[in-house]
Amino acid sequence: MKVATILVHLSLTAILSQPASANDLSASLVGVWRISEFTTKDVGSGATTQPYGARPNGRVIYTKGGTYIFFLVSEEQTKLGGPPRTDPERAELYRGLVAFSGTYRLEGTTIVPTSTDVAWVPGYQYAGATIEITGNRLVTTSKPLKSPSTGREIVITTVAEKTE
């Protein structure tokens, strides 16, 4: 009896500790995520920054059909209040914005973009990212890409919480 109990326990442990299948990961990814962190790391120097502040505001949406939408504004956006009245104010709003959408597919734990159809910077192409989902927390780490604002090679890490 003891041997049977141990075998059942070992079997359940092995089953429950298996990595999520591609279908499980895809189902977990689909939904609306509130972005809480956006950090860049300069590949050359190793320096990290939070270009949109410590508390950026944004959403990323992944659909079952393979569409994604990413929209992020800096924490400073909410402090400006009212519509911008001057060119410098409008430029500041633009500098505090990241927005793009397109299509994707999952290959293991990697988001592979298949197209970028709309972006805040003409010609921007989403580089793709590896993902890690733990409960309602999504961490994406981009492949190295050229920063649209600095031209330097960076890696972006985004943290988001699932809202629906």
Summary of the structure (lengths in Angstrom):
residues: 164
radius of gyration: 19.6
end to end distance: 45.4
largest distance: 79.6
contacts: 422
relative contact order: 0.19
helix: 22%
strand: 44%
